[in-house]
Amino acid sequence: MDIQALIIFLAIGAVAGWLAGTLMKGGGFGLLGNIIVGIVGAVVGGFVFGLLGITAGGLIGSIVTATVGAVLLLFLVGLIKRA
């Protein structure tokens, strides 16, 4: 992975984490928190979309996949915190 791919990967994570934070709580988690939530969300979203047989390509597809995964992640964390 070259430096440009790493920067794009982190940017997608930050955008996806910020979007998920905005959708779920009304605000983000700071730059580092957004990146972490977005990256973990990308893994979760890729797994879920893979189970459903959905493939998302390109930059927009990556952001959508990561955002959906991050929203699912935040939803599950919210359920666990309440319990």
N, CA, C and O atoms as a CHARMM CRD file, in Angstrom:
* protein
*
  332
    1    1 MET  N      0.85500  -1.16900   0.00000 PROA 1      0.00000
    2    1 MET  CA     0.00000   0.00000   0.00000 PROA 1      0.00000
    3    1 MET  C      0.90400   1.23600   0.00000 PROA 1      0.00000
    4    1 MET  O      1.73500   1.41700   0.89100 PROA 1      0.00000
    5    2 ASP  N      0.72700   2.05800  -0.99300 PROA 2      0.00000
    6    2 ASP  CA     1.51900   3.28500  -1.05100 PROA 2      0.00000
    7    2 ASP  C      0.86400   4.38500  -0.22100 PROA 2      0.00000
    8    2 ASP  O     -0.23600   4.20800   0.30100 PROA 2      0.00000
    9    3 ILE  N      1.53600   5.49800  -0.10600 PROA 3      0.00000
   10    3 ILE  CA     1.07300   6.58600   0.76500 PROA 3      0.00000
   11    3 ILE  C     -0.24100   7.19500   0.27200 PROA 3      0.00000
   12    3 ILE  O     -1.08000   7.60000   1.07600 PROA 3      0.00000
   13    4 GLN  N     -0.41600   7.25800  -1.04700 PROA 4      0.00000
   14    4 GLN  CA    -1.65400   7.81600  -1.58800 PROA 4      0.00000
   15    4 GLN  C     -2.84600   6.92900  -1.23900 PROA 4      0.00000
   16    4 GLN  O     -3.90400   7.44100  -0.87400 PROA 4      0.00000
   17    5 ALA  N     -2.69400   5.62100  -1.34400 PROA 5      0.00000
   18    5 ALA  CA    -3.77900   4.70300  -0.99600 PROA 5      0.00000
   19    5 ALA  C     -4.09900   4.78000   0.49000 PROA 5      0.00000
   20    5 ALA  O     -5.26300   4.70100   0.88200 PROA 5      0.00000
   21    6 LEU  N     -3.07300   4.93500   1.31600 PROA 6      0.00000
   22    6 LEU  CA    -3.28600   5.05100   2.75300 PROA 6      0.00000
   23    6 LEU  C     -4.05600   6.32900   3.08800 PROA 6      0.00000
   24    6 LEU  O     -4.95800   6.30800   3.92400 PROA 6      0.00000
   25    7 ILE  N     -3.70900   7.42300   2.44800 PROA 7      0.00000
   26    7 ILE  CA    -4.40800   8.68700   2.68800 PROA 7      0.00000
   27    7 ILE  C     -5.86900   8.58300   2.25200 PROA 7      0.00000
   28    7 ILE  O     -6.75500   9.06400   2.95800 PROA 7      0.00000
   29    8 ILE  N     -6.13100   7.96700   1.11000 PROA 8      0.00000
   30    8 ILE  CA    -7.50800   7.78200   0.64000 PROA 8      0.00000
   31    8 ILE  C     -8.27600   6.88900   1.61200 PROA 8      0.00000
   32    8 ILE  O     -9.43200   7.16700   1.93100 PROA 8      0.00000
   33    9 PHE  N     -7.64200   5.82200   2.07800 PROA 9      0.00000
   34    9 PHE  CA    -8.25400   4.90400   3.02800 PROA 9      0.00000
   35    9 PHE  C     -8.64500   5.63500   4.31400 PROA 9      0.00000
   36    9 PHE  O     -9.75100   5.45100   4.82400 PROA 9      0.00000
   37   10 LEU  N     -7.74000   6.46100   4.83600 PROA 10     0.00000
   38   10 LEU  CA    -8.02600   7.21800   6.05500 PROA 10     0.00000
   39   10 LEU  C     -9.09800   8.28100   5.81900 PROA 10     0.00000
   40   10 LEU  O     -9.92200   8.53900   6.69700 PROA 10     0.00000
   41   11 ALA  N     -9.08700   8.89400   4.64200 PROA 11     0.00000
   42   11 ALA  CA   -10.10700   9.90700   4.32500 PROA 11     0.00000
   43   11 ALA  C    -11.49100   9.27700   4.24000 PROA 11     0.00000
   44   11 ALA  O    -12.46200   9.84200   4.74300 PROA 11     0.00000
   45   12 ILE  N    -11.58700   8.11600   3.60700 PROA 12     0.00000
   46   12 ILE  CA   -12.86700   7.40700   3.52900 PROA 12     0.00000
   47   12 ILE  C    -13.33300   7.03500   4.93500 PROA 12     0.00000
   48   12 ILE  O    -14.51500   7.16800   5.25300 PROA 12     0.00000
   49   13 GLY  N    -12.41200   6.57100   5.77300 PROA 13     0.00000
   50   13 GLY  CA   -12.75900   6.23700   7.15700 PROA 13     0.00000
   51   13 GLY  C    -13.26800   7.44200   7.91700 PROA 13     0.00000
   52   13 GLY  O    -14.24700   7.35000   8.65800 PROA 13     0.00000
   53   14 ALA  N    -12.59800   8.58800   7.73300 PROA 14     0.00000
   54   14 ALA  CA   -13.01200   9.80000   8.43300 PROA 14     0.00000
   55   14 ALA  C    -14.39000  10.26000   7.97400 PROA 14     0.00000
   56   14 ALA  O    -15.23100  10.61900   8.79900 PROA 14     0.00000
   57   15 VAL  N    -14.62400  10.25400   6.67600 PROA 15     0.00000
   58   15 VAL  CA   -15.92400  10.67900   6.14300 PROA 15     0.00000
   59   15 VAL  C    -17.02400   9.72900   6.60500 PROA 15     0.00000
   60   15 VAL  O    -18.08800  10.17100   7.03700 PROA 15     0.00000
   61   16 ALA  N    -16.77000   8.42800   6.51400 PROA 16     0.00000
   62   16 ALA  CA   -17.77800   7.44900   6.91800 PROA 16     0.00000
   63   16 ALA  C    -18.06000   7.53600   8.41000 PROA 16     0.00000
   64   16 ALA  O    -19.21600   7.44700   8.82200 PROA 16     0.00000
   65   17 GLY  N    -17.03100   7.70800   9.22400 PROA 17     0.00000
   66   17 GLY  CA   -17.22700   7.84000  10.66500 PROA 17     0.00000
   67   17 GLY  C    -17.99700   9.09700  11.01400 PROA 17     0.00000
   68   17 GLY  O    -18.87100   9.07600  11.88100 PROA 17     0.00000
   69   18 TRP  N    -17.67200  10.20700  10.33200 PROA 18     0.00000
   70   18 TRP  CA   -18.39300  11.45500  10.57900 PROA 18     0.00000
   71   18 TRP  C    -19.86100  11.32800  10.18100 PROA 18     0.00000
   72   18 TRP  O    -20.74700  11.75500  10.92200 PROA 18     0.00000
   73   19 LEU  N    -20.12100  10.73700   9.00200 PROA 19     0.00000
   74   19 LEU  CA   -21.50700  10.55000   8.55100 PROA 19     0.00000
   75   19 LEU  C    -22.28300   9.66800   9.52300 PROA 19     0.00000
   76   19 LEU  O    -23.42300   9.97300   9.87300 PROA 19     0.00000
   77   20 ALA  N    -21.66100   8.57600   9.95700 PROA 20     0.00000
   78   20 ALA  CA   -22.34200   7.67400  10.89100 PROA 20     0.00000
   79   20 ALA  C    -22.60900   8.36800  12.21600 PROA 20     0.00000
   80   20 ALA  O    -23.68600   8.21300  12.79300 PROA 20     0.00000
   81   21 GLY  N    -21.63700   9.13200  12.70400 PROA 21     0.00000
   82   21 GLY  CA   -21.83700   9.86500  13.94800 PROA 21     0.00000
   83   21 GLY  C    -22.93900  10.89100  13.82200 PROA 21     0.00000
   84   21 GLY  O    -23.71600  11.08900  14.75700 PROA 21     0.00000
   85   22 THR  N    -23.01600  11.54600  12.67900 PROA 22     0.00000
   86   22 THR  CA   -24.05700  12.53600  12.43500 PROA 22     0.00000
   87   22 THR  C    -25.43000  11.86400  12.35700 PROA 22     0.00000
   88   22 THR  O    -26.40800  12.38400  12.89400 PROA 22     0.00000
   89   23 LEU  N    -25.50000  10.72800  11.69800 PROA 23     0.00000
   90   23 LEU  CA   -26.77400  10.02500  11.55700 PROA 23     0.00000
   91   23 LEU  C    -27.25100   9.42200  12.88100 PROA 23     0.00000
   92   23 LEU  O    -28.45000   9.41000  13.15900 PROA 23     0.00000
   93   24 MET  N    -26.33700   8.93200  13.68200 PROA 24     0.00000
   94   24 MET  CA   -26.72800   8.20000  14.88500 PROA 24     0.00000
   95   24 MET  C    -26.82100   9.07000  16.13900 PROA 24     0.00000
   96   24 MET  O    -27.65800   8.79700  17.00000 PROA 24     0.00000
   97   25 LYS  N    -26.00100  10.09700  16.26900 PROA 25     0.00000
   98   25 LYS  CA   -25.97900  10.86000  17.51000 PROA 25     0.00000
   99   25 LYS  C    -26.08400  12.36000  17.30900 PROA 25     0.00000
  100   25 LYS  O    -26.25800  13.10100  18.27700 PROA 25     0.00000
  101   26 GLY  N    -25.98400  12.81400  16.09000 PROA 26     0.00000
  102   26 GLY  CA   -26.05000  14.24200  15.85600 PROA 26     0.00000
  103   26 GLY  C    -24.70700  14.93800  15.86600 PROA 26     0.00000
  104   26 GLY  O    -24.66600  16.16800  15.83800 PROA 26     0.00000
  105   27 GLY  N    -23.61100  14.20700  15.90400 PROA 27     0.00000
  106   27 GLY  CA   -22.28700  14.82500  15.89800 PROA 27     0.00000
  107   27 GLY  C    -21.20600  13.79800  15.68700 PROA 27     0.00000
  108   27 GLY  O    -21.44600  12.59600  15.79800 PROA 27     0.00000
  109   28 GLY  N    -20.02000  14.26900  15.38300 PROA 28     0.00000
  110   28 GLY  CA   -18.89700  13.37700  15.14300 PROA 28     0.00000
  111   28 GLY  C    -18.15600  13.04300  16.42900 PROA 28     0.00000
  112   28 GLY  O    -18.57300  13.42500  17.52200 PROA 28     0.00000
  113   29 PHE  N    -17.05900  12.32900  16.28000 PROA 29     0.00000
  114   29 PHE  CA   -16.26400  11.86700  17.41300 PROA 29     0.00000
  115   29 PHE  C    -14.85500  12.41400  17.38400 PROA 29     0.00000
  116   29 PHE  O    -13.97200  11.85800  18.03600 PROA 29     0.00000
  117   30 GLY  N    -14.61800  13.47800  16.65300 PROA 30     0.00000
  118   30 GLY  CA   -13.26300  13.98000  16.47600 PROA 30     0.00000
  119   30 GLY  C    -12.60400  13.24000  15.32400 PROA 30     0.00000
  120   30 GLY  O    -13.09500  12.19500  14.89600 PROA 30     0.00000
  121   31 LEU  N    -11.52300  13.75900  14.82800 PROA 31     0.00000
  122   31 LEU  CA   -10.88700  13.18300  13.64600 PROA 31     0.00000
  123   31 LEU  C    -10.46100  11.73700  13.86700 PROA 31     0.00000
  124   31 LEU  O    -10.79300  10.86900  13.05900 PROA 31     0.00000
  125   32 LEU  N     -9.73600  11.46300  14.93700 PROA 32     0.00000
  126   32 LEU  CA    -9.24600  10.10800  15.18300 PROA 32     0.00000
  127   32 LEU  C    -10.40100   9.14700  15.45100 PROA 32     0.00000
  128   32 LEU  O    -10.39900   8.02400  14.94800 PROA 32     0.00000
  129   33 GLY  N    -11.37200   9.57000  16.22700 PROA 33     0.00000
  130   33 GLY  CA   -12.54000   8.72400  16.50400 PROA 33     0.00000
  131   33 GLY  C    -13.32000   8.41200  15.24000 PROA 33     0.00000
  132   33 GLY  O    -13.75200   7.27600  15.04700 PROA 33     0.00000
  133   34 ASN  N    -13.50900   9.41000  14.36900 PROA 34     0.00000
  134   34 ASN  CA   -14.20600   9.18800  13.10500 PROA 34     0.00000
  135   34 ASN  C    -13.46000   8.20200  12.23000 PROA 34     0.00000
  136   34 ASN  O    -14.07600   7.33200  11.61300 PROA 34     0.00000
  137   35 ILE  N    -12.13600   8.32400  12.16700 PROA 35     0.00000
  138   35 ILE  CA   -11.34600   7.41000  11.34100 PROA 35     0.00000
  139   35 ILE  C    -11.47400   5.98500  11.85800 PROA 35     0.00000
  140   35 ILE  O    -11.66000   5.05500  11.07400 PROA 35     0.00000
  141   36 ILE  N    -11.37600   5.80700  13.16000 PROA 36     0.00000
  142   36 ILE  CA   -11.47600   4.45900  13.73000 PROA 36     0.00000
  143   36 ILE  C    -12.85800   3.86300  13.50100 PROA 36     0.00000
  144   36 ILE  O    -12.98000   2.71300  13.07800 PROA 36     0.00000
  145   37 VAL  N    -13.90000   4.64300  13.78100 PROA 37     0.00000
  146   37 VAL  CA   -15.27400   4.15800  13.55300 PROA 37     0.00000
  147   37 VAL  C    -15.48300   3.84200  12.07400 PROA 37     0.00000
  148   37 VAL  O    -16.10200   2.83200  11.73800 PROA 37     0.00000
  149   38 GLY  N    -14.97300   4.69500  11.19200 PROA 38     0.00000
  150   38 GLY  CA   -15.13100   4.47800   9.75300 PROA 38     0.00000
  151   38 GLY  C    -14.39600   3.25100   9.25800 PROA 38     0.00000
  152   38 GLY  O    -14.92600   2.51300   8.42700 PROA 38     0.00000
  153   39 ILE  N    -13.18600   3.01400   9.74800 PROA 39     0.00000
  154   39 ILE  CA   -12.41300   1.85200   9.30600 PROA 39     0.00000
  155   39 ILE  C    -13.06000   0.56200   9.80000 PROA 39     0.00000
  156   39 ILE  O    -13.22600  -0.38600   9.03300 PROA 39     0.00000
  157   40 VAL  N    -13.42000   0.52700  11.06200 PROA 40     0.00000
  158   40 VAL  CA   -14.10400  -0.66700  11.59000 PROA 40     0.00000
  159   40 VAL  C    -15.45400  -0.83100  10.88900 PROA 40     0.00000
  160   40 VAL  O    -15.87000  -1.94900  10.58700 PROA 40     0.00000
  161   41 GLY  N    -16.12700   0.27900  10.63600 PROA 41     0.00000
  162   41 GLY  CA   -17.39800   0.22100   9.90600 PROA 41     0.00000
  163   41 GLY  C    -17.23100  -0.28900   8.49100 PROA 41     0.00000
  164   41 GLY  O    -18.10900  -0.98300   7.97700 PROA 41     0.00000
  165   42 ALA  N    -16.12100   0.04200   7.85100 PROA 42     0.00000
  166   42 ALA  CA   -15.86900  -0.46500   6.50300 PROA 42     0.00000
  167   42 ALA  C    -15.73000  -1.98600   6.51500 PROA 42     0.00000
  168   42 ALA  O    -16.21100  -2.66500   5.60800 PROA 42     0.00000
  169   43 VAL  N    -15.07900  -2.51100   7.53400 PROA 43     0.00000
  170   43 VAL  CA   -14.94400  -3.96700   7.66100 PROA 43     0.00000
  171   43 VAL  C    -16.31500  -4.60000   7.88700 PROA 43     0.00000
  172   43 VAL  O    -16.66400  -5.58900   7.24300 PROA 43     0.00000
  173   44 VAL  N    -17.08600  -4.02300   8.80500 PROA 44     0.00000
  174   44 VAL  CA   -18.43100  -4.54000   9.09900 PROA 44     0.00000
  175   44 VAL  C    -19.32400  -4.43400   7.86400 PROA 44     0.00000
  176   44 VAL  O    -20.00800  -5.39200   7.50400 PROA 44     0.00000
  177   45 GLY  N    -19.31500  -3.27000   7.21700 PROA 45     0.00000
  178   45 GLY  CA   -20.13600  -3.07700   6.02000 PROA 45     0.00000
  179   45 GLY  C    -19.74100  -4.00700   4.88800 PROA 45     0.00000
  180   45 GLY  O    -20.60400  -4.55500   4.20200 PROA 45     0.00000
  181   46 GLY  N    -18.44000  -4.19000   4.68900 PROA 46     0.00000
  182   46 GLY  CA   -17.98700  -5.12200   3.65800 PROA 46     0.00000
  183   46 GLY  C    -18.43500  -6.54600   3.93500 PROA 46     0.00000
  184   46 GLY  O    -18.80800  -7.27500   3.01600 PROA 46     0.00000
  185   47 PHE  N    -18.39800  -6.94700   5.20600 PROA 47     0.00000
  186   47 PHE  CA   -18.84600  -8.28900   5.58500 PROA 47     0.00000
  187   47 PHE  C    -20.34400  -8.45000   5.34400 PROA 47     0.00000
  188   47 PHE  O    -20.78500  -9.43900   4.75900 PROA 47     0.00000
  189   48 VAL  N    -21.12700  -7.46400   5.80200 PROA 48     0.00000
  190   48 VAL  CA   -22.58500  -7.53500   5.65300 PROA 48     0.00000
  191   48 VAL  C    -22.98300  -7.49400   4.17900 PROA 48     0.00000
  192   48 VAL  O    -23.81100  -8.29000   3.73600 PROA 48     0.00000
  193   49 PHE  N    -22.39600  -6.57200   3.42100 PROA 49     0.00000
  194   49 PHE  CA   -22.70900  -6.49800   1.99100 PROA 49     0.00000
  195   49 PHE  C    -22.27900  -7.76700   1.27000 PROA 49     0.00000
  196   49 PHE  O    -22.94900  -8.20500   0.33400 PROA 49     0.00000
  197   50 GLY  N    -21.16800  -8.36300   1.69700 PROA 50     0.00000
  198   50 GLY  CA   -20.71900  -9.62100   1.10500 PROA 50     0.00000
  199   50 GLY  C    -21.70600 -10.74600   1.35700 PROA 50     0.00000
  200   50 GLY  O    -21.96300 -11.56100   0.47100 PROA 50     0.00000
  201   51 LEU  N    -22.26000 -10.79600   2.56100 PROA 51     0.00000
  202   51 LEU  CA   -23.27000 -11.82000   2.87300 PROA 51     0.00000
  203   51 LEU  C    -24.52400 -11.64100   2.02600 PROA 51     0.00000
  204   51 LEU  O    -25.17700 -12.61100   1.64100 PROA 51     0.00000
  205   52 LEU  N    -24.84800 -10.37800   1.74300 PROA 52     0.00000
  206   52 LEU  CA   -26.03800 -10.09600   0.93600 PROA 52     0.00000
  207   52 LEU  C    -25.76800 -10.20300  -0.56200 PROA 52     0.00000
  208   52 LEU  O    -26.69900 -10.11600  -1.36200 PROA 52     0.00000
  209   53 GLY  N    -24.51900 -10.38800  -0.94700 PROA 53     0.00000
  210   53 GLY  CA   -24.17000 -10.49100  -2.36000 PROA 53     0.00000
  211   53 GLY  C    -24.10100  -9.15100  -3.06800 PROA 53     0.00000
  212   53 GLY  O    -24.21000  -9.09100  -4.29300 PROA 53     0.00000
  213   54 ILE  N    -23.92300  -8.08200  -2.31700 PROA 54     0.00000
  214   54 ILE  CA   -23.86200  -6.73700  -2.89500 PROA 54     0.00000
  215   54 ILE  C    -22.40000  -6.33100  -3.02000 PROA 54     0.00000
  216   54 ILE  O    -21.62900  -6.44200  -2.06700 PROA 54     0.00000
  217   55 THR  N    -22.03000  -5.86100  -4.20300 PROA 55     0.00000
  218   55 THR  CA   -20.68400  -5.35000  -4.39300 PROA 55     0.00000
  219   55 THR  C    -20.77300  -3.86600  -4.71200 PROA 55     0.00000
  220   55 THR  O    -21.52100  -3.44900  -5.59700 PROA 55     0.00000
  221   56 ALA  N    -20.00200  -3.08000  -3.98000 PROA 56     0.00000
  222   56 ALA  CA   -19.99500  -1.63100  -4.18900 PROA 56     0.00000
  223   56 ALA  C    -18.59200  -1.24300  -4.62600 PROA 56     0.00000
  224   56 ALA  O    -17.62300  -1.48300  -3.90600 PROA 56     0.00000
  225   57 GLY  N    -18.48500  -0.64800  -5.79600 PROA 57     0.00000
  226   57 GLY  CA   -17.18100  -0.26900  -6.30100 PROA 57     0.00000
  227   57 GLY  C    -17.01500   1.23500  -6.34700 PROA 57     0.00000
  228   57 GLY  O    -17.99300   1.97900  -6.28500 PROA 57     0.00000
  229   58 GLY  N    -15.79600   1.67200  -6.45300 PROA 58     0.00000
  230   58 GLY  CA   -15.51100   3.09000  -6.58300 PROA 58     0.00000
  231   58 GLY  C    -15.48600   3.80900  -5.25600 PROA 58     0.00000
  232   58 GLY  O    -15.70700   3.21400  -4.20100 PROA 58     0.00000
  233   59 LEU  N    -15.21600   5.08200  -5.32000 PROA 59     0.00000
  234   59 LEU  CA   -15.09200   5.91000  -4.12500 PROA 59     0.00000
  235   59 LEU  C    -16.42800   6.05500  -3.39900 PROA 59     0.00000
  236   59 LEU  O    -16.48800   5.89800  -2.18000 PROA 59     0.00000
  237   60 ILE  N    -17.48800   6.35200  -4.13000 PROA 60     0.00000
  238   60 ILE  CA   -18.80900   6.52400  -3.51600 PROA 60     0.00000
  239   60 ILE  C    -19.28800   5.21300  -2.90800 PROA 60     0.00000
  240   60 ILE  O    -19.84500   5.20500  -1.81100 PROA 60     0.00000
  241   61 GLY  N    -19.07800   4.11400  -3.60700 PROA 61     0.00000
  242   61 GLY  CA   -19.46100   2.80200  -3.07900 PROA 61     0.00000
  243   61 GLY  C    -18.71600   2.46600  -1.80200 PROA 61     0.00000
  244   61 GLY  O    -19.28900   1.89300  -0.87600 PROA 61     0.00000
  245   62 SER  N    -17.44500   2.81900  -1.75000 PROA 62     0.00000
  246   62 SER  CA   -16.65000   2.58600  -0.54200 PROA 62     0.00000
  247   62 SER  C    -17.16000   3.41800   0.61600 PROA 62     0.00000
  248   62 SER  O    -17.24400   2.92700   1.74200 PROA 62     0.00000
  249   63 ILE  N    -17.50100   4.66800   0.36100 PROA 63     0.00000
  250   63 ILE  CA   -18.02200   5.52900   1.41700 PROA 63     0.00000
  251   63 ILE  C    -19.37200   5.02200   1.91300 PROA 63     0.00000
  252   63 ILE  O    -19.62800   5.01100   3.11700 PROA 63     0.00000
  253   64 VAL  N    -20.23300   4.60200   0.99200 PROA 64     0.00000
  254   64 VAL  CA   -21.54900   4.08100   1.38700 PROA 64     0.00000
  255   64 VAL  C    -21.39500   2.80600   2.21100 PROA 64     0.00000
  256   64 VAL  O    -22.04000   2.65100   3.24800 PROA 64     0.00000
  257   65 THR  N    -20.54300   1.89400   1.74800 PROA 65     0.00000
  258   65 THR  CA   -20.32300   0.64800   2.47500 PROA 65     0.00000
  259   65 THR  C    -19.77600   0.91500   3.87200 PROA 65     0.00000
  260   65 THR  O    -20.25600   0.34100   4.84900 PROA 65     0.00000
  261   66 ALA  N    -18.77900   1.77900   3.96800 PROA 66     0.00000
  262   66 ALA  CA   -18.18400   2.09800   5.26000 PROA 66     0.00000
  263   66 ALA  C    -19.18300   2.81100   6.17200 PROA 66     0.00000
  264   66 ALA  O    -19.20800   2.55800   7.37600 PROA 66     0.00000
  265   67 THR  N    -19.99700   3.68700   5.61500 PROA 67     0.00000
  266   67 THR  CA   -20.97700   4.41100   6.42000 PROA 67     0.00000
  267   67 THR  C    -22.05500   3.47100   6.94800 PROA 67     0.00000
  268   67 THR  O    -22.42500   3.55000   8.12000 PROA 67     0.00000
  269   68 VAL  N    -22.55600   2.59400   6.10700 PROA 68     0.00000
  270   68 VAL  CA   -23.57200   1.62900   6.55500 PROA 68     0.00000
  271   68 VAL  C    -22.99400   0.73900   7.65500 PROA 68     0.00000
  272   68 VAL  O    -23.64800   0.47600   8.66400 PROA 68     0.00000
  273   69 GLY  N    -21.77600   0.28700   7.44900 PROA 69     0.00000
  274   69 GLY  CA   -21.13400  -0.53600   8.47600 PROA 69     0.00000
  275   69 GLY  C    -20.91300   0.22100   9.76400 PROA 69     0.00000
  276   69 GLY  O    -21.10400  -0.33400  10.84600 PROA 69     0.00000
  277   70 ALA  N    -20.51100   1.48800   9.67100 PROA 70     0.00000
  278   70 ALA  CA   -20.28600   2.29300  10.86500 PROA 70     0.00000
  279   70 ALA  C    -21.59500   2.56000  11.60100 PROA 70     0.00000
  280   70 ALA  O    -21.62400   2.55600  12.83200 PROA 70     0.00000
  281   71 VAL  N    -22.67400   2.79200  10.86300 PROA 71     0.00000
  282   71 VAL  CA   -23.98500   2.98700  11.49700 PROA 71     0.00000
  283   71 VAL  C    -24.40000   1.70900  12.22700 PROA 71     0.00000
  284   71 VAL  O    -24.88800   1.77400  13.35600 PROA 71     0.00000
  285   72 LEU  N    -24.21200   0.55400  11.59700 PROA 72     0.00000
  286   72 LEU  CA   -24.52100  -0.71800  12.26200 PROA 72     0.00000
  287   72 LEU  C    -23.66700  -0.89800  13.51000 PROA 72     0.00000
  288   72 LEU  O    -24.15500  -1.33800  14.55100 PROA 72     0.00000
  289   73 LEU  N    -22.39300  -0.55400  13.39400 PROA 73     0.00000
  290   73 LEU  CA   -21.48400  -0.65800  14.53500 PROA 73     0.00000
  291   73 LEU  C    -21.93700   0.23200  15.68800 PROA 73     0.00000
  292   73 LEU  O    -21.98500  -0.21500  16.83400 PROA 73     0.00000
  293   74 LEU  N    -22.26600   1.47500  15.39700 PROA 74     0.00000
  294   74 LEU  CA   -22.71900   2.39300  16.44300 PROA 74     0.00000
  295   74 LEU  C    -24.05000   1.95000  17.05000 PROA 74     0.00000
  296   74 LEU  O    -24.27700   2.11200  18.24900 PROA 74     0.00000
  297   75 PHE  N    -24.92100   1.39300  16.21900 PROA 75     0.00000
  298   75 PHE  CA   -26.20000   0.88400  16.71200 PROA 75     0.00000
  299   75 PHE  C    -25.97600  -0.27000  17.68900 PROA 75     0.00000
  300   75 PHE  O    -26.59000  -0.31400  18.75500 PROA 75     0.00000
  301   76 LEU  N    -25.09700  -1.20200  17.32400 PROA 76     0.00000
  302   76 LEU  CA   -24.81200  -2.34400  18.19200 PROA 76     0.00000
  303   76 LEU  C    -24.13000  -1.89900  19.48500 PROA 76     0.00000
  304   76 LEU  O    -24.44600  -2.41800  20.55600 PROA 76     0.00000
  305   77 VAL  N    -23.20900  -0.95400  19.40000 PROA 77     0.00000
  306   77 VAL  CA   -22.55900  -0.43900  20.60200 PROA 77     0.00000
  307   77 VAL  C    -23.58700   0.24600  21.49600 PROA 77     0.00000
  308   77 VAL  O    -23.51800   0.12000  22.71900 PROA 77     0.00000
  309   78 GLY  N    -24.53200   0.96300  20.91100 PROA 78     0.00000
  310   78 GLY  CA   -25.59700   1.59700  21.69600 PROA 78     0.00000
  311   78 GLY  C    -26.46200   0.58000  22.40700 PROA 78     0.00000
  312   78 GLY  O    -26.86300   0.79600  23.55100 PROA 78     0.00000
  313   79 LEU  N    -26.75500  -0.53400  21.74100 PROA 79     0.00000
  314   79 LEU  CA   -27.54600  -1.58800  22.37300 PROA 79     0.00000
  315   79 LEU  C    -26.78800  -2.23000  23.53800 PROA 79     0.00000
  316   79 LEU  O    -27.36700  -2.52200  24.58500 PROA 79     0.00000
  317   80 ILE  N    -25.50400  -2.44100  23.34300 PROA 80     0.00000
  318   80 ILE  CA   -24.69500  -3.06400  24.38700 PROA 80     0.00000
  319   80 ILE  C    -24.55400  -2.12200  25.58500 PROA 80     0.00000
  320   80 ILE  O    -24.58800  -2.56400  26.73300 PROA 80     0.00000
  321   81 LYS  N    -24.39500  -0.82300  25.31500 PROA 81     0.00000
  322   81 LYS  CA   -24.26600   0.14600  26.41100 PROA 81     0.00000
  323   81 LYS  C    -25.54000   0.21400  27.25300 PROA 81     0.00000
  324   81 LYS  O    -25.46900   0.37500  28.47100 PROA 81     0.00000
  325   82 ARG  N    -26.69000   0.09400  26.61800 PROA 82     0.00000
  326   82 ARG  CA   -27.96700   0.16200  27.33500 PROA 82     0.00000
  327   82 ARG  C    -28.20000  -1.06300  28.19700 PROA 82     0.00000
  328   82 ARG  O    -28.83800  -0.98300  29.24700 PROA 82     0.00000
  329   83 ALA  N    -27.68100  -2.19700  27.75000 PROA 83     0.00000
  330   83 ALA  CA   -27.94600  -3.46500  28.45500 PROA 83     0.00000
  331   83 ALA  C    -27.17800  -3.59900  29.74300 PROA 83     0.00000
  332   83 ALA  O    -27.30500  -4.60900  30.43400 PROA 83     0.00000
